[in-house]
C-alpha cells in the first residue's frame, strides 16, 4: 500500500507580523490540494491520500476562509484530513462527501496533546476503502 501525505497552512496575513513571513505567498488551498492529489494519485500511484491541515475545522461567520470541511467538499481524492488551528475537539471524524460523492474523513482532536486521534482504514482488493476513527485520551 502506498500512502501519500501533504500539508496545507493558513494565510499568515493578519495573524503574524509581516517581518515573520516576509515573501511567503498564500496560495489557494483548494487548488494546491487538487494539484497535490493529482500528483500523488496519478504520478505516485498512492492508494490513500492524507492531508495534514492547519486551515481550521470550520468558519461559520466567514465564507471566504477555506476550512477543512470546505476543502473536503470542494476537492477529490483526499481520504483523510487531519486538522489543526481551531483546536476543535471531535470524538470521532466527521464524514464529508467530496465533489465525486466519495467519503472524506475530517478529524481534529483538540489541542495541547490531550487526545490522540485513531483512524483505521480498510482497503479491499478492488481498491474500495472504508474507515472509522475514535479519540483516545492520553
N, CA, C and O atoms as a GROMACS GRO file, in nm:
protein
  552
    1UNK      N    1   0.085  -0.119   0.000
    1UNK     CA    2   0.000   0.000   0.000
    1UNK      C    3   0.089   0.125   0.000
    1UNK      O    4   0.189   0.132   0.071
    2UNK      N    5   0.051   0.220  -0.081
    2UNK     CA    6   0.123   0.348  -0.088
    2UNK      C    7   0.035   0.457  -0.027
    2UNK      O    8  -0.081   0.473  -0.065
    3UNK      N    9   0.092   0.531   0.066
    3UNK     CA   10   0.021   0.640   0.132
    3UNK      C   11   0.091   0.771   0.098
    3UNK      O   12   0.212   0.786   0.121
    4UNK      N   13   0.015   0.866   0.044
    4UNK     CA   14   0.068   0.998   0.013
    4UNK      C   15   0.021   1.098   0.117
    4UNK      O   16  -0.096   1.098   0.156
    5UNK      N   17   0.111   1.183   0.161
    5UNK     CA   18   0.079   1.283   0.264
    5UNK      C   19   0.126   1.420   0.215
    5UNK      O   20   0.237   1.435   0.164
    6UNK      N   21   0.040   1.521   0.231
    6UNK     CA   22   0.079   1.658   0.200
    6UNK      C   23   0.018   1.751   0.304
    6UNK      O   24  -0.075   1.713   0.375
    7UNK      N   25   0.070   1.873   0.313
    7UNK     CA   26   0.023   1.966   0.414
    7UNK      C   27  -0.022   2.099   0.357
    7UNK      O   28   0.024   2.143   0.252
    8UNK      N   29  -0.114   2.162   0.429
    8UNK     CA   30  -0.166   2.295   0.394
    8UNK      C   31  -0.170   2.381   0.519
    8UNK      O   32  -0.195   2.332   0.629
    9UNK      N   33  -0.145   2.511   0.501
    9UNK     CA   34  -0.148   2.603   0.614
    9UNK      C   35  -0.239   2.721   0.589
    9UNK      O   36  -0.287   2.743   0.478
   10UNK      N   37  -0.261   2.796   0.694
   10UNK     CA   38  -0.349   2.913   0.688
   10UNK      C   39  -0.277   3.033   0.628
   10UNK      O   40  -0.155   3.035   0.617
   11UNK      N   41  -0.356   3.132   0.591
   11UNK     CA   42  -0.298   3.258   0.544
   11UNK      C   43  -0.238   3.330   0.664
   11UNK      O   44  -0.304   3.348   0.766
   12UNK      N   45  -0.113   3.371   0.651
   12UNK     CA   46  -0.042   3.433   0.763
   12UNK      C   47  -0.076   3.581   0.780
   12UNK      O   48  -0.064   3.635   0.890
   13UNK      N   49  -0.117   3.646   0.671
   13UNK     CA   50  -0.150   3.789   0.677
   13UNK      C   51  -0.262   3.811   0.779
   13UNK      O   52  -0.367   3.747   0.774
   14UNK      N   53  -0.237   3.902   0.871
   14UNK     CA   54  -0.335   3.932   0.974
   14UNK      C   55  -0.318   3.850   1.101
   14UNK      O   56  -0.374   3.884   1.205
   15UNK      N   57  -0.240   3.742   1.093
   15UNK     CA   58  -0.216   3.658   1.211
   15UNK      C   59  -0.074   3.674   1.264
   15UNK      O   60  -0.049   3.663   1.384
   16UNK      N   61   0.018   3.701   1.172
   16UNK     CA   62   0.160   3.708   1.204
   16UNK      C   63   0.216   3.837   1.145
   16UNK      O   64   0.173   3.880   1.038
   17UNK      N   65   0.310   3.897   1.214
   17UNK     CA   66   0.373   4.018   1.161
   17UNK      C   67   0.440   3.988   1.028
   17UNK      O   68   0.500   3.883   1.010
   18UNK      N   69   0.431   4.082   0.935
   18UNK     CA   70   0.487   4.067   0.800
   18UNK      C   71   0.634   4.028   0.804
   18UNK      O   72   0.679   3.947   0.722
   19UNK      N   73   0.710   4.084   0.897
   19UNK     CA   74   0.853   4.053   0.904
   19UNK      C   75   0.879   3.907   0.939
   19UNK      O   76   0.990   3.857   0.916
   20UNK      N   77   0.780   3.839   0.993
   20UNK     CA   78   0.797   3.698   1.028
   20UNK      C   79   0.777   3.604   0.909
   20UNK      O   80   0.834   3.496   0.905
   21UNK      N   81   0.695   3.647   0.812
   21UNK     CA   82   0.673   3.558   0.698
   21UNK      C   83   0.725   3.616   0.566
   21UNK      O   84   0.717   3.549   0.463
   22UNK      N   85   0.775   3.735   0.568
   22UNK     CA   86   0.843   3.801   0.456
   22UNK      C   87   0.774   3.780   0.322
   22UNK      O   88   0.662   3.827   0.302
   23UNK      N   89   0.839   3.709   0.228
   23UNK     CA   90   0.785   3.692   0.093
   23UNK      C   91   0.697   3.567   0.078
   23UNK      O   92   0.658   3.532  -0.033
   24UNK      N   93   0.667   3.501   0.187
   24UNK     CA   94   0.583   3.382   0.179
   24UNK      C   95   0.450   3.420   0.116
   24UNK      O   96   0.384   3.515   0.159
   25UNK      N   97   0.410   3.345   0.014
   25UNK     CA   98   0.284   3.373  -0.055
   25UNK      C   99   0.179   3.270  -0.016
   25UNK      O  100   0.208   3.150  -0.005
   26UNK      N  101   0.059   3.318   0.003
   26UNK     CA  102  -0.053   3.230   0.033
   26UNK      C  103  -0.120   3.192  -0.099
   26UNK      O  104  -0.164   3.278  -0.174
   27UNK      N  105  -0.127   3.064  -0.125
   27UNK     CA  106  -0.191   3.013  -0.246
   27UNK      C  107  -0.322   2.947  -0.209
   27UNK      O  108  -0.338   2.901  -0.096
   28UNK      N  109  -0.414   2.942  -0.302
   28UNK     CA  110  -0.546   2.883  -0.277
   28UNK      C  111  -0.531   2.737  -0.235
   28UNK      O  112  -0.483   2.655  -0.314
   29UNK      N  113  -0.571   2.703  -0.112
   29UNK     CA  114  -0.552   2.566  -0.065
   29UNK      C  115  -0.630   2.462  -0.145
   29UNK      O  116  -0.588   2.347  -0.155
   30UNK      N  117  -0.743   2.500  -0.202
   30UNK     CA  118  -0.821   2.405  -0.282
   30UNK      C  119  -0.744   2.371  -0.410
   30UNK      O  120  -0.736   2.254  -0.448
   31UNK      N  121  -0.689   2.472  -0.476
   31UNK     CA  122  -0.610   2.447  -0.597
   31UNK      C  123  -0.485   2.365  -0.566
   31UNK      O  124  -0.452   2.272  -0.640
   32UNK      N  125  -0.417   2.399  -0.458
   32UNK     CA  126  -0.295   2.325  -0.420
   32UNK      C  127  -0.330   2.181  -0.386
   32UNK      O  128  -0.259   2.089  -0.426
   33UNK      N  129  -0.440   2.161  -0.314
   33UNK     CA  130  -0.482   2.024  -0.279
   33UNK      C  131  -0.511   1.943  -0.405
   33UNK      O  132  -0.472   1.826  -0.413
   34UNK      N  133  -0.578   2.003  -0.502
   34UNK     CA  134  -0.608   1.931  -0.626
   34UNK      C  135  -0.480   1.895  -0.701
   34UNK      O  136  -0.467   1.785  -0.755
   35UNK      N  137  -0.385   1.988  -0.706
   35UNK     CA  138  -0.256   1.960  -0.770
   35UNK      C  139  -0.183   1.846  -0.698
   35UNK      O  140  -0.129   1.756  -0.761
   36UNK      N  141  -0.181   1.853  -0.565
   36UNK     CA  142  -0.110   1.751  -0.487
   36UNK      C  143  -0.175   1.614  -0.500
   36UNK      O  144  -0.106   1.513  -0.517
   37UNK      N  145  -0.308   1.610  -0.492
   37UNK     CA  146  -0.374   1.479  -0.501
   37UNK      C  147  -0.357   1.419  -0.640
   37UNK      O  148  -0.344   1.297  -0.653
   38UNK      N  149  -0.358   1.502  -0.742
   38UNK     CA  150  -0.334   1.452  -0.878
   38UNK      C  151  -0.195   1.390  -0.887
   38UNK      O  152  -0.179   1.280  -0.941
   39UNK      N  153  -0.096   1.459  -0.835
   39UNK     CA  154   0.041   1.406  -0.836
   39UNK      C  155   0.049   1.276  -0.757
   39UNK      O  156   0.107   1.178  -0.803
   40UNK      N  157  -0.009   1.276  -0.637
   40UNK     CA  158   0.001   1.158  -0.552
   40UNK      C  159  -0.074   1.038  -0.610
   40UNK      O  160  -0.025   0.926  -0.602
   41UNK      N  161  -0.191   1.061  -0.667
   41UNK     CA  162  -0.271   0.951  -0.723
   41UNK      C  163  -0.218   0.904  -0.858
   41UNK      O  164  -0.199   0.784  -0.880
   42UNK      N  165  -0.195   0.998  -0.949
   42UNK     CA  166  -0.162   0.961  -1.087
   42UNK      C  167  -0.014   0.935  -1.110
   42UNK      O  168   0.022   0.840  -1.180
   43UNK      N  169   0.072   1.017  -1.052
   43UNK     CA  170   0.216   1.001  -1.076
   43UNK      C  171   0.283   0.909  -0.974
   43UNK      O  172   0.375   0.834  -1.008
   44UNK      N  173   0.237   0.915  -0.850
   44UNK     CA  174   0.299   0.836  -0.743
   44UNK      C  175   0.220   0.709  -0.709
   44UNK      O  176   0.263   0.629  -0.627
   45UNK      N  177   0.104   0.692  -0.773
   45UNK     CA  178   0.021   0.572  -0.756
   45UNK      C  179  -0.015   0.543  -0.610
   45UNK      O  180  -0.009   0.428  -0.566
   46UNK      N  181  -0.051   0.647  -0.535
   46UNK     CA  182  -0.088   0.629  -0.395
   46UNK      C  183  -0.228   0.570  -0.383
   46UNK      O  184  -0.319   0.606  -0.457
   47UNK      N  185  -0.243   0.478  -0.289
   47UNK     CA  186  -0.372   0.416  -0.262
   47UNK      C  187  -0.455   0.499  -0.166
   47UNK      O  188  -0.578   0.494  -0.168
   48UNK      N  189  -0.388   0.576  -0.082
   48UNK     CA  190  -0.452   0.654   0.022
   48UNK      C  191  -0.383   0.790   0.026
   48UNK      O  192  -0.261   0.799   0.020
   49UNK      N  193  -0.463   0.898   0.037
   49UNK     CA  194  -0.406   1.033   0.043
   49UNK      C  195  -0.454   1.102   0.171
   49UNK      O  196  -0.573   1.109   0.199
   50UNK      N  197  -0.357   1.152   0.246
   50UNK     CA  198  -0.384   1.220   0.373
   50UNK      C  199  -0.336   1.364   0.363
   50UNK      O  200  -0.224   1.391   0.318
   51UNK      N  201  -0.422   1.456   0.404
   51UNK     CA  202  -0.387   1.598   0.410
   51UNK      C  203  -0.368   1.638   0.556
   51UNK      O  204  -0.459   1.621   0.638
   52UNK      N  205  -0.251   1.690   0.589
   52UNK     CA  206  -0.226   1.748   0.721
   52UNK      C  207  -0.256   1.897   0.708
   52UNK      O  208  -0.185   1.970   0.640
   53UNK      N  209  -0.363   1.940   0.773
   53UNK     CA  210  -0.414   2.074   0.751
   53UNK      C  211  -0.402   2.161   0.876
   53UNK      O  212  -0.427   2.116   0.988
   54UNK      N  213  -0.365   2.284   0.854
   54UNK     CA  214  -0.370   2.384   0.960
   54UNK      C  215  -0.462   2.498   0.916
   54UNK      O  216  -0.439   2.615   0.947
   55UNK      N  217  -0.567   2.461   0.842
   55UNK     CA  218  -0.664   2.559   0.791
   55UNK      C  219  -0.771   2.593   0.893
   55UNK      O  220  -0.824   2.704   0.891
   56UNK      N  221  -0.803   2.502   0.982
   56UNK     CA  222  -0.913   2.518   1.076
   56UNK      C  223  -1.030   2.433   1.034
   56UNK      O  224  -1.054   2.412   0.916
   57UNK      N  225  -1.104   2.382   1.132
   57UNK     CA  226  -1.213   2.288   1.107
   57UNK      C  227  -1.327   2.351   1.028
   57UNK      O  228  -1.369   2.297   0.925
   58UNK      N  229  -1.379   2.465   1.075
   58UNK     CA  230  -1.494   2.529   1.010
   58UNK      C  231  -1.503   2.674   1.055
   58UNK      O  232  -1.472   2.707   1.169
   59UNK      N  233  -1.547   2.761   0.964
   59UNK     CA  234  -1.568   2.903   0.995
   59UNK      C  235  -1.710   2.939   0.956
   59UNK      O  236  -1.740   2.957   0.838
   60UNK      N  237  -1.797   2.950   1.053
   60UNK     CA  238  -1.939   2.978   1.025
   60UNK      C  239  -1.962   3.122   0.982
   60UNK      O  240  -2.056   3.150   0.906
   61UNK      N  241  -1.880   3.214   1.029
   61UNK     CA  242  -1.902   3.356   1.002
   61UNK      C  243  -1.816   3.411   0.890
   61UNK      O  244  -1.816   3.532   0.865
   62UNK      N  245  -1.742   3.325   0.822
   62UNK     CA  246  -1.654   3.373   0.716
   62UNK      C  247  -1.655   3.275   0.599
   62UNK      O  248  -1.585   3.173   0.602
   63UNK      N  249  -1.733   3.306   0.498
   63UNK     CA  250  -1.742   3.218   0.382
   63UNK      C  251  -1.618   3.226   0.294
   63UNK      O  252  -1.596   3.138   0.211
   64UNK      N  253  -1.536   3.330   0.313
   64UNK     CA  254  -1.414   3.345   0.233
   64UNK      C  255  -1.303   3.250   0.276
   64UNK      O  256  -1.221   3.209   0.194
   65UNK      N  257  -1.301   3.215   0.404
   65UNK     CA  258  -1.194   3.129   0.455
   65UNK      C  259  -1.217   2.984   0.415
   65UNK      O  260  -1.328   2.932   0.424
   66UNK      N  261  -1.109   2.920   0.372
   66UNK     CA  262  -1.116   2.778   0.340
   66UNK      C  263  -1.087   2.701   0.468
   66UNK      O  264  -0.983   2.721   0.532
   67UNK      N  265  -1.179   2.615   0.506
   67UNK     CA  266  -1.165   2.531   0.624
   67UNK      C  267  -1.148   2.386   0.582
   67UNK      O  268  -1.156   2.354   0.463
   68UNK      N  269  -1.125   2.300   0.678
   68UNK     CA  270  -1.113   2.157   0.649
   68UNK      C  271  -1.242   2.102   0.585
   68UNK      O  272  -1.236   2.025   0.490
   69UNK      N  273  -1.357   2.143   0.638
   69UNK     CA  274  -1.484   2.095   0.583
   69UNK      C  275  -1.504   2.143   0.440
   69UNK      O  276  -1.549   2.067   0.354
   70UNK      N  277  -1.471   2.269   0.416
   70UNK     CA  278  -1.485   2.324   0.280
   70UNK      C  279  -1.387   2.256   0.185
   70UNK      O  280  -1.423   2.225   0.071
   71UNK      N  281  -1.264   2.233   0.229
   71UNK     CA  282  -1.163   2.166   0.149
   71UNK      C  283  -1.210   2.025   0.110
   71UNK      O  284  -1.198   1.985  -0.005
   72UNK      N  285  -1.263   1.953   0.206
   72UNK     CA  286  -1.310   1.816   0.180
   72UNK      C  287  -1.419   1.813   0.075
   72UNK      O  288  -1.419   1.726  -0.012
   73UNK      N  289  -1.513   1.906   0.082
   73UNK     CA  290  -1.627   1.904  -0.011
   73UNK      C  291  -1.593   1.961  -0.149
   73UNK      O  292  -1.665   1.936  -0.245
   74UNK      N  293  -1.485   2.038  -0.159
   74UNK     CA  294  -1.452   2.105  -0.286
   74UNK      C  295  -1.341   2.036  -0.365
   74UNK      O  296  -1.299   2.086  -0.469
   75UNK      N  297  -1.294   1.922  -0.317
   75UNK     CA  298  -1.182   1.853  -0.383
   75UNK      C  299  -1.219   1.707  -0.409
   75UNK      O  300  -1.330   1.662  -0.378
   76UNK      N  301  -1.123   1.634  -0.466
   76UNK     CA  302  -1.140   1.489  -0.482
   76UNK      C  303  -1.009   1.420  -0.448
   76UNK      O  304  -0.903   1.483  -0.448
   77UNK      N  305  -1.018   1.293  -0.419
   77UNK     CA  306  -0.902   1.206  -0.394
   77UNK      C  307  -0.831   1.226  -0.261
   77UNK      O  308  -0.725   1.167  -0.240
   78UNK      N  309  -0.885   1.305  -0.170
   78UNK     CA  310  -0.833   1.310  -0.034
   78UNK      C  311  -0.915   1.211   0.048
   78UNK      O  312  -1.038   1.216   0.045
   79UNK      N  313  -0.849   1.123   0.120
   79UNK     CA  314  -0.919   1.024   0.202
   79UNK      C  315  -0.936   1.070   0.346
   79UNK      O  316  -1.036   1.038   0.410
   80UNK      N  317  -0.838   1.144   0.396
   80UNK     CA  318  -0.840   1.187   0.535
   80UNK      C  319  -0.776   1.325   0.547
   80UNK      O  320  -0.670   1.351   0.490
   81UNK      N  321  -0.842   1.413   0.623
   81UNK     CA  322  -0.785   1.542   0.658
   81UNK      C  323  -0.765   1.543   0.809
   81UNK      O  324  -0.861   1.532   0.885
   82UNK      N  325  -0.640   1.555   0.850
   82UNK     CA  326  -0.608   1.568   0.992
   82UNK      C  327  -0.582   1.715   1.015
   82UNK      O  328  -0.484   1.771   0.966
   83UNK      N  329  -0.670   1.779   1.091
   83UNK     CA  330  -0.669   1.923   1.101
   83UNK      C  331  -0.617   1.980   1.231
   83UNK      O  332  -0.600   1.910   1.331
   84UNK      N  333  -0.593   2.110   1.225
   84UNK     CA  334  -0.550   2.186   1.341
   84UNK      C  335  -0.593   2.331   1.327
   84UNK      O  336  -0.676   2.363   1.242
   85UNK      N  337  -0.539   2.416   1.408
   85UNK     CA  338  -0.558   2.560   1.412
   85UNK      C  339  -0.676   2.603   1.497
   85UNK      O  340  -0.659   2.690   1.583
   86UNK      N  341  -0.794   2.546   1.479
   86UNK     CA  342  -0.910   2.591   1.556
   86UNK      C  343  -0.927   2.515   1.687
   86UNK      O  344  -1.017   2.546   1.766
   87UNK      N  345  -0.842   2.416   1.713
   87UNK     CA  346  -0.844   2.337   1.837
   87UNK      C  347  -0.979   2.269   1.859
   87UNK      O  348  -1.022   2.251   1.973
   88UNK      N  349  -1.045   2.232   1.752
   88UNK     CA  350  -1.176   2.167   1.760
   88UNK      C  351  -1.160   2.025   1.811
   88UNK      O  352  -1.074   1.950   1.765
   89UNK      N  353  -1.243   1.988   1.908
   89UNK     CA  354  -1.240   1.851   1.960
   89UNK      C  355  -1.353   1.770   1.897
   89UNK      O  356  -1.471   1.804   1.910
   90UNK      N  357  -1.317   1.664   1.830
   90UNK     CA  358  -1.415   1.572   1.772
   90UNK      C  359  -1.396   1.435   1.835
   90UNK      O  360  -1.285   1.383   1.839
   91UNK      N  361  -1.505   1.375   1.885
   91UNK     CA  362  -1.495   1.240   1.941
   91UNK      C  363  -1.465   1.138   1.833
   91UNK      O  364  -1.397   1.038   1.857
   92UNK      N  365  -1.517   1.165   1.715
   92UNK     CA  366  -1.489   1.078   1.600
   92UNK      C  367  -1.485   1.168   1.476
   92UNK      O  368  -1.538   1.279   1.479
   93UNK      N  369  -1.424   1.120   1.369
   93UNK     CA  370  -1.414   1.204   1.248
   93UNK      C  371  -1.549   1.240   1.189
   93UNK      O  372  -1.645   1.164   1.197
   94UNK      N  373  -1.554   1.357   1.128
   94UNK     CA  374  -1.670   1.399   1.051
   94UNK      C  375  -1.655   1.342   0.910
   94UNK      O  376  -1.546   1.344   0.853
   95UNK      N  377  -1.764   1.290   0.856
   95UNK     CA  378  -1.761   1.237   0.719
   95UNK      C  379  -1.823   1.341   0.627
   95UNK      O  380  -1.937   1.383   0.648
   96UNK      N  381  -1.748   1.381   0.526
   96UNK     CA  382  -1.791   1.481   0.428
   96UNK      C  383  -1.785   1.417   0.290
   96UNK      O  384  -1.693   1.342   0.261
   97UNK      N  385  -1.883   1.446   0.207
   97UNK     CA  386  -1.881   1.399   0.067
   97UNK      C  387  -1.797   1.495  -0.016
   97UNK      O  388  -1.816   1.617  -0.010
   98UNK      N  389  -1.704   1.440  -0.095
   98UNK     CA  390  -1.624   1.524  -0.183
   98UNK      C  391  -1.700   1.554  -0.313
   98UNK      O  392  -1.817   1.517  -0.325
   99UNK      N  393  -1.635   1.619  -0.410
   99UNK     CA  394  -1.706   1.657  -0.532
   99UNK      C  395  -1.748   1.537  -0.616
   99UNK      O  396  -1.832   1.550  -0.705
  100UNK      N  397  -1.690   1.420  -0.589
  100UNK     CA  398  -1.731   1.297  -0.659
  100UNK      C  399  -1.830   1.214  -0.578
  100UNK      O  400  -1.866   1.104  -0.618
  101UNK      N  401  -1.873   1.267  -0.463
  101UNK     CA  402  -1.967   1.195  -0.379
  101UNK      C  403  -1.903   1.087  -0.293
  101UNK      O  404  -1.973   1.003  -0.236
  102UNK      N  405  -1.770   1.088  -0.283
  102UNK     CA  406  -1.698   0.990  -0.201
  102UNK      C  407  -1.673   1.047  -0.062
  102UNK      O  408  -1.662   1.168  -0.044
  103UNK      N  409  -1.663   0.957   0.036
  103UNK     CA  410  -1.641   0.998   0.174
  103UNK      C  411  -1.499   1.047   0.198
  103UNK      O  412  -1.402   0.988   0.152
  104UNK      N  413  -1.490   1.157   0.272
  104UNK     CA  414  -1.362   1.210   0.322
  104UNK      C  415  -1.377   1.220   0.473
  104UNK      O  416  -1.474   1.278   0.522
  105UNK      N  417  -1.284   1.164   0.547
  105UNK     CA  418  -1.285   1.179   0.692
  105UNK      C  419  -1.210   1.305   0.729
  105UNK      O  420  -1.099   1.330   0.680
  106UNK      N  421  -1.270   1.386   0.816
  106UNK     CA  422  -1.207   1.508   0.866
  106UNK      C  423  -1.198   1.493   1.017
  106UNK      O  424  -1.298   1.473   1.085
  107UNK      N  425  -1.076   1.502   1.070
  107UNK     CA  426  -1.057   1.481   1.212
  107UNK      C  427  -0.973   1.591   1.274
  107UNK      O  428  -0.880   1.644   1.212
  108UNK      N  429  -1.005   1.625   1.398
  108UNK     CA  430  -0.928   1.718   1.478
  108UNK      C  431  -0.956   1.681   1.623
  108UNK      O  432  -1.071   1.662   1.660
  109UNK      N  433  -0.852   1.671   1.704
  109UNK     CA  434  -0.871   1.622   1.840
  109UNK      C  435  -0.829   1.724   1.946
  109UNK      O  436  -0.760   1.690   2.042
  110UNK      N  437  -0.870   1.847   1.926
  110UNK     CA  438  -0.844   1.949   2.026
  110UNK      C  439  -0.705   2.006   2.018
  110UNK      O  440  -0.654   2.035   1.910
  111UNK      N  441  -0.642   2.021   2.134
  111UNK     CA  442  -0.509   2.085   2.139
  111UNK      C  443  -0.430   2.035   2.260
  111UNK      O  444  -0.480   1.960   2.343
  112UNK      N  445  -0.307   2.078   2.265
  112UNK     CA  446  -0.215   2.053   2.377
  112UNK      C  447  -0.180   1.906   2.399
  112UNK      O  448  -0.130   1.870   2.505
  113UNK      N  449  -0.205   1.821   2.301
  113UNK     CA  450  -0.168   1.681   2.312
  113UNK      C  451  -0.247   1.602   2.415
  113UNK      O  452  -0.200   1.499   2.464
  114UNK      N  453  -0.368   1.650   2.448
  114UNK     CA  454  -0.450   1.580   2.547
  114UNK      C  455  -0.516   1.455   2.490
  114UNK      O  456  -0.545   1.360   2.564
  115UNK      N  457  -0.538   1.455   2.360
  115UNK     CA  458  -0.605   1.342   2.295
  115UNK      C  459  -0.526   1.296   2.174
  115UNK      O  460  -0.450   1.372   2.114
  116UNK      N  461  -0.547   1.172   2.140
  116UNK     CA  462  -0.487   1.112   2.022
  116UNK      C  463  -0.600   1.065   1.932
  116UNK      O  464  -0.693   0.999   1.977
  117UNK      N  465  -0.592   1.099   1.805
  117UNK     CA  466  -0.692   1.051   1.710
  117UNK      C  467  -0.645   0.920   1.648
  117UNK      O  468  -0.530   0.909   1.607
  118UNK      N  469  -0.734   0.824   1.642
  118UNK     CA  470  -0.702   0.694   1.581
  118UNK      C  471  -0.796   0.672   1.464
  118UNK      O  472  -0.918   0.676   1.480
  119UNK      N  473  -0.739   0.648   1.346
  119UNK     CA  474  -0.817   0.623   1.226
  119UNK      C  475  -0.776   0.488   1.170
  119UNK      O  476  -0.657   0.462   1.151
  120UNK      N  477  -0.872   0.403   1.143
  120UNK     CA  478  -0.846   0.273   1.080
  120UNK      C  479  -0.906   0.275   0.940
  120UNK      O  480  -1.024   0.304   0.922
  121UNK      N  481  -0.823   0.244   0.841
  121UNK     CA  482  -0.870   0.230   0.703
  121UNK      C  483  -0.872   0.083   0.667
  121UNK      O  484  -0.782   0.007   0.705
  122UNK      N  485  -0.973   0.042   0.594
  122UNK     CA  486  -0.986  -0.095   0.547
  122UNK      C  487  -0.987  -0.090   0.395
  122UNK      O  488  -1.077  -0.033   0.333
  123UNK      N  489  -0.887  -0.151   0.336
  123UNK     CA  490  -0.871  -0.147   0.191
  123UNK      C  491  -0.903  -0.284   0.133
  123UNK      O  492  -0.843  -0.384   0.171
  124UNK      N  493  -0.998  -0.287   0.039
  124UNK     CA  494  -1.034  -0.412  -0.028
  124UNK      C  495  -0.943  -0.438  -0.146
  124UNK      O  496  -0.868  -0.350  -0.189
  125UNK      N  497  -0.949  -0.558  -0.198
  125UNK     CA  498  -0.866  -0.595  -0.313
  125UNK      C  499  -0.905  -0.517  -0.437
  125UNK      O  500  -0.824  -0.503  -0.529
  126UNK      N  501  -1.026  -0.465  -0.441
  126UNK     CA  502  -1.073  -0.389  -0.557
  126UNK      C  503  -1.054  -0.238  -0.538
  126UNK      O  504  -1.117  -0.158  -0.607
  127UNK      N  505  -0.966  -0.200  -0.445
  127UNK     CA  506  -0.933  -0.059  -0.415
  127UNK      C  507  -1.045   0.016  -0.344
  127UNK      O  508  -1.036   0.137  -0.325
  128UNK      N  509  -1.152  -0.056  -0.304
  128UNK     CA  510  -1.256   0.009  -0.224
  128UNK      C  511  -1.202   0.033  -0.085
  128UNK      O  512  -1.126  -0.048  -0.031
  129UNK      N  513  -1.242   0.146  -0.025
  129UNK     CA  514  -1.193   0.183   0.107
  129UNK      C  515  -1.310   0.210   0.200
  129UNK      O  516  -1.415   0.260   0.159
  130UNK      N  517  -1.289   0.176   0.325
  130UNK     CA  518  -1.380   0.220   0.429
  130UNK      C  519  -1.293   0.256   0.549
  130UNK      O  520  -1.177   0.214   0.557
  131UNK      N  521  -1.348   0.334   0.641
  131UNK     CA  522  -1.268   0.379   0.754
  131UNK      C  523  -1.357   0.415   0.871
  131UNK      O  524  -1.475   0.444   0.854
  132UNK      N  525  -1.298   0.412   0.988
  132UNK     CA  526  -1.364   0.466   1.106
  132UNK      C  527  -1.255   0.519   1.199
  132UNK      O  528  -1.136   0.492   1.180
  133UNK      N  529  -1.298   0.593   1.298
  133UNK     CA  530  -1.200   0.654   1.387
  133UNK      C  531  -1.257   0.680   1.524
  133UNK      O  532  -1.378   0.678   1.545
  134UNK      N  533  -1.166   0.706   1.616
  134UNK     CA  534  -1.204   0.735   1.753
  134UNK      C  535  -1.099   0.826   1.816
  134UNK      O  536  -0.993   0.850   1.758
  135UNK      N  537  -1.130   0.877   1.934
  135UNK     CA  538  -1.037   0.962   2.007
  135UNK      C  539  -0.996   0.890   2.135
  135UNK      O  540  -1.079   0.830   2.204
  136UNK      N  541  -0.869   0.898   2.166
  136UNK     CA  542  -0.814   0.832   2.285
  136UNK      C  543  -0.755   0.940   2.375
  136UNK      O  544  -0.679   1.025   2.329
  137UNK      N  545  -0.790   0.937   2.504
  137UNK     CA  546  -0.731   1.032   2.598
  137UNK      C  547  -0.588   0.986   2.629
  137UNK      O  548  -0.563   0.867   2.649
  138UNK      N  549  -0.497   1.082   2.633
  138UNK     CA  550  -0.356   1.047   2.657
  138UNK      C  551  -0.327   1.044   2.805
  138UNK      O  552  -0.214   1.018   2.845
   0.00000   0.00000   0.00000
